[in-house]
Structures are given as C-alpha cells and as structure tokens.
Amino acid sequence: MSGAPEVPDDRIRCGWSQSSQLYRDYHDTEWGRPLHGDDALFERMCLEAFQSGLSWITILRKRPAFRTAFDGFAIDRVAEFTDADAQRLLSDSGIVRNRAKIAACIANAQVAREVDGGLDQLLWSFAPPTRPRPRTLTDVPAVTPESTALAKELKKRGFRFVGPTTAYALMQATGMVDDHLVDCWVEAHA
C-alpha cells in the first residue's frame, strides 16, 4: 500500500474508506479486487481472523509487522512454526498478541498445506455468481449463504477463527464478491 498514488479526494468512494489515507489506499488498490495465490489468500485469512473484535485500521497499521513476524505468510514456513515461534509472536508488540489467534494462524497453515488443489481453489470454489453492486452500505450483508457454507467447510477441514462473518469479510477483501457501492469510482472486476 505504500507508494500508492494519491487519488483526488473528489472521487466517490465507499463510505467506510473515508476516515484515513490508509483506508483510502487499501480501498482504492486492494479491497474487492480478485486475489489469487495460496500464500496471498492465507495472509488475508489470517489478517481477517486477527481483526475479529478489532478495527480493521489496527490490522492495516500492523500489517508490515505481521508480514515480518509470520515470514510473509508463506504457508509452508508458518506450518513449521514451533512453540518457540508462538512465544516469539506473543512477545512481538508490532502485531496483535492474542494467543488463540496466533495458534489458529499456525494451525491453519498446517491445514492449508494439506488442501488438495490448494487453498486458492478451495476458497474460490465458494465465490457466488456476480451480482449487482450494493446501492448503500446498509445493502451490504455481513453473512451470506456462501460465506456460511465456506465457514462450515473450513471448520470441517480443521481451520480455526473463520466463521461466517469472517469468511464473508475474506470474500469481500479478496474480490470473491464486489461490495464496492454502485457509485464508487473503483472499476468493477468480473
């Protein structure tokens, strides 16, 4: 997100992105854009889990430290983290130091590396058909049948901290759904 071009403030954006430049940059360059790759999707899954109960801006501010602490969210490396690594993470003030979320991220890496066809294929298999963009923020759901099904499948496979609401936030962030508002300047991606 650093180095993102400054976008004129007169562009219409989704209301949630207005409170900071960090939010605007994330909105304008990442959120809702199709993301692929097992490690990239694993990062987003972990960050969405860490966000649970916190503000997303907290996670965005800590994102560089998260990437360093979790070896760039490389699934194979995180899956090999030991108890000593978990202790190191609990001592790292640059990230969210939540024992259960750290353990979930490590356990999720172990599960993710065993997914036949890869995490990308699994997650994207739950993407719903393209639908019209919402008109207002109140038209944006927190949970959908697809996110509920995804969360159920992930839980069945042993993933943690990815309930229906977190699964939907992951779907939004990675472009599986396009919840940019109809008036938003960001181009729709099919």
C-alpha positions as CSV (number, residue, x, y, z in Angstrom):
1,M,0.0,0.0,0.0
2,S,2.9,2.4,0.5
3,G,3.7,4.1,-2.7
4,A,0.1,4.1,-3.9
5,P,-0.7,7.1,-6.0
6,E,-2.6,9.9,-4.3
7,V,-6.1,9.8,-5.6
8,P,-8.0,13.1,-5.7
9,D,-10.4,13.3,-2.8
10,D,-13.3,14.3,-5.1
11,R,-13.7,10.7,-6.3
12,I,-16.7,8.9,-4.8
13,R,-15.6,6.1,-2.6
14,C,-17.4,3.6,-0.3
15,G,-18.1,5.4,3.0
16,W,-16.0,3.1,5.2
17,S,-12.9,4.2,3.4
18,Q,-13.1,8.0,4.2
19,S,-11.6,8.2,7.7
20,S,-7.9,7.8,6.8
21,Q,-5.4,7.8,3.9
22,L,-4.5,4.2,4.8
23,Y,-8.1,3.2,4.4
24,R,-8.4,5.1,1.1
25,D,-5.3,3.4,-0.2
26,Y,-6.5,-0.1,0.8
27,H,-9.9,0.6,-0.7
28,D,-8.5,2.0,-3.9
29,T,-5.8,-0.6,-4.6
30,E,-6.8,-3.8,-2.9
31,W,-10.2,-4.3,-1.4
32,G,-12.6,-6.1,-3.6
33,R,-10.0,-6.9,-6.3
34,P,-9.6,-10.5,-7.2
35,L,-6.7,-12.0,-5.3
36,H,-5.2,-15.4,-6.1
37,G,-2.4,-17.5,-4.7
38,D,-2.3,-19.8,-1.7
39,D,0.1,-17.6,0.4
40,A,-1.7,-14.4,-0.5
41,L,-5.1,-15.8,0.4
42,F,-3.6,-17.3,3.6
43,E,-2.3,-13.9,4.6
44,R,-5.8,-12.4,4.2
45,M,-7.4,-15.3,6.0
46,C,-5.0,-14.7,9.0
47,L,-5.4,-11.0,9.0
48,E,-9.2,-11.3,8.9
49,A,-9.0,-13.6,11.9
50,F,-6.7,-11.2,13.8
51,Q,-9.2,-8.4,13.0
52,S,-12.0,-10.2,14.8
53,G,-13.1,-7.9,17.6
54,L,-10.8,-5.1,16.5
55,S,-10.8,-2.2,14.0
56,W,-9.5,-3.1,10.5
57,I,-7.4,0.1,10.6
58,T,-5.4,-1.6,13.5
59,I,-4.6,-4.5,11.3
60,L,-3.7,-2.3,8.3
61,R,-1.3,-0.3,10.6
62,K,0.3,-3.6,11.8
63,R,0.3,-5.4,8.5
64,P,4.1,-4.8,7.8
65,A,4.9,-6.2,11.2
66,F,2.6,-9.1,10.7
67,R,4.3,-10.0,7.4
68,T,7.7,-9.9,9.1
69,A,6.5,-11.9,12.1
70,F,4.8,-14.6,10.0
71,D,7.5,-15.0,7.4
72,G,5.5,-13.3,4.6
73,F,2.6,-15.7,5.4
74,A,4.3,-18.4,3.4
75,I,2.1,-21.4,4.3
76,D,5.0,-23.9,4.3
77,R,7.1,-21.8,6.7
78,V,4.3,-20.9,9.1
79,A,3.2,-24.5,9.2
80,E,6.6,-25.4,10.7
81,F,6.4,-22.8,13.5
82,T,7.2,-24.2,16.9
83,D,6.2,-23.4,20.4
84,A,9.2,-21.1,20.5
85,D,7.9,-19.2,17.4
86,A,4.5,-18.9,19.1
87,Q,6.3,-17.4,22.2
88,R,8.2,-15.0,19.9
89,L,4.9,-13.9,18.4
90,L,3.3,-13.3,21.8
91,S,6.3,-11.0,22.6
92,D,6.1,-9.0,19.4
93,S,4.4,-5.7,20.1
94,G,4.2,-5.0,16.4
95,I,1.4,-7.5,15.9
96,V,-1.9,-8.3,17.8
97,R,-0.7,-10.6,20.6
98,N,-3.6,-12.9,21.0
99,R,-2.6,-16.5,21.9
100,A,-5.7,-18.1,20.4
101,K,-5.3,-16.2,17.1
102,I,-1.6,-16.9,16.8
103,A,-2.3,-20.6,17.5
104,A,-5.1,-20.5,14.9
105,C,-2.8,-19.0,12.2
106,I,-0.2,-21.6,12.8
107,A,-2.7,-24.5,12.8
108,N,-4.4,-23.0,9.7
109,A,-1.1,-23.1,7.9
110,Q,-0.8,-26.8,8.7
111,V,-4.3,-27.5,7.4
112,A,-3.8,-25.3,4.3
113,R,-0.7,-27.0,3.1
114,E,-2.7,-30.3,3.0
115,V,-5.6,-29.0,1.0
116,D,-5.8,-30.9,-2.3
117,G,-5.7,-28.5,-5.1
118,G,-4.6,-25.7,-2.8
119,L,-6.2,-23.0,-0.7
120,D,-6.9,-20.7,-3.7
121,Q,-9.0,-23.4,-5.4
122,L,-10.9,-24.2,-2.2
123,L,-11.7,-20.6,-1.3
124,W,-12.7,-19.5,-4.8
125,S,-15.0,-22.5,-5.2
126,F,-17.4,-20.8,-2.8
127,A,-17.4,-17.4,-4.7
128,P,-21.0,-16.6,-5.6
129,P,-22.1,-15.6,-9.1
130,T,-21.6,-11.9,-9.9
131,R,-24.4,-9.7,-8.6
132,P,-25.2,-6.0,-8.9
133,R,-23.2,-3.7,-6.6
134,P,-25.0,-2.6,-3.5
135,R,-26.5,0.9,-3.5
136,T,-25.8,1.8,0.1
137,L,-23.7,0.4,3.0
138,T,-26.9,-0.9,4.6
139,D,-27.3,-3.2,1.5
140,V,-24.0,-4.9,2.2
141,P,-24.6,-8.2,4.1
142,A,-22.4,-9.4,7.0
143,V,-23.1,-13.0,6.2
144,T,-24.3,-14.8,3.1
145,P,-25.2,-18.4,2.3
146,E,-21.9,-18.7,0.5
147,S,-19.9,-17.4,3.5
148,T,-21.8,-19.7,5.8
149,A,-21.0,-22.7,3.5
150,L,-17.4,-21.7,3.2
151,A,-17.0,-21.3,7.0
152,K,-18.6,-24.7,7.5
153,E,-16.3,-26.4,5.0
154,L,-13.2,-24.7,6.6
155,K,-14.2,-25.8,10.1
156,K,-14.8,-29.3,8.8
157,R,-11.2,-29.3,7.5
158,G,-9.8,-28.0,10.8
159,F,-9.4,-24.3,10.1
160,R,-10.0,-22.0,13.1
161,F,-11.2,-18.4,13.5
162,V,-13.0,-18.3,10.2
163,G,-16.8,-18.2,11.0
164,P,-19.4,-17.0,8.5
165,T,-18.8,-13.3,9.2
166,T,-15.0,-13.6,8.9
167,A,-15.5,-15.7,5.8
168,Y,-17.6,-13.0,4.2
169,A,-15.1,-10.3,5.1
170,L,-12.4,-12.5,3.4
171,M,-14.7,-12.9,0.3
172,Q,-15.1,-9.1,0.1
173,A,-11.4,-8.3,0.7
174,T,-10.2,-10.8,-2.0
175,G,-12.7,-9.9,-4.7
176,M,-14.8,-13.1,-4.5
177,V,-17.7,-10.6,-4.1
178,D,-17.8,-7.0,-5.2
179,D,-19.3,-4.9,-2.5
180,H,-18.0,-1.6,-3.7
181,L,-21.1,0.7,-3.8
182,V,-22.7,1.3,-7.2
183,D,-21.4,5.0,-7.1
184,C,-17.9,4.1,-6.1
185,W,-15.2,5.1,-8.6
186,V,-13.3,1.8,-8.4
187,E,-13.9,-0.2,-11.6
188,A,-15.9,-3.4,-11.3
189,H,-14.0,-6.6,-11.7
190,A,-15.7,-9.6,-13.2
